[in-house]
Amino acid sequence: MDNKVTISDFAKLTKSTLKTILYYHKIGLLKEPKRSDGDIACMELRNLHG
């Protein structure tokens, strides 16, 4: 199983919104997402566990 998902999928998994996830990045609650080869921001699923 891949341990990374797009930010949109991460928002769905956390029952949040993309806007909220981006805000959490801005204020430092979440780390900046890594970028895939296609320059898509991907979140690590371990962020779901704190």
C-alpha positions in Angstrom: 0.0 0.0 0.0 1.3 3.5 -0.9 1.7 5.7 2.2 1.1 8.9 0.3 -2.1 10.6 -0.9 -2.9 13.9 -2.6 -3.9 16.8 -0.4 -7.5 16.5 -1.7 -7.7 12.8 -0.7 -6.0 13.7 2.6 -8.8 16.2 3.3 -11.5 13.6 2.5 -9.9 11.0 4.7 -9.8 13.5 7.6 -13.3 14.8 6.8 -11.9 18.2 6.4 -11.6 20.7 3.5 -8.7 21.5 1.2 -8.8 25.1 2.5 -8.4 23.8 6.1 -5.5 21.6 5.2 -3.7 24.5 3.5 -4.4 26.7 6.5 -2.9 24.1 8.8 0.3 24.1 6.6 0.4 27.9 6.7 0.3 28.0 10.5 2.7 25.1 11.0 0.3 22.3 12.2 1.1 20.1 9.3 4.4 19.8 7.5 4.7 21.0 3.9 3.8 18.2 1.5 6.3 16.5 -0.6 5.9 16.8 -4.4 5.5 13.9 -6.8 7.4 13.6 -10.0 4.4 15.3 -11.7 4.6 18.2 -9.2 1.5 17.0 -7.3 1.6 17.7 -3.5 1.3 14.5 -1.6 0.7 14.0 2.1 2.1 11.1 4.1 -0.6 9.0 5.8 1.4 9.0 9.0 0.2 12.6 9.4 -3.2 11.1 10.2 -1.8 9.7 13.4 -0.4 12.9 14.8 
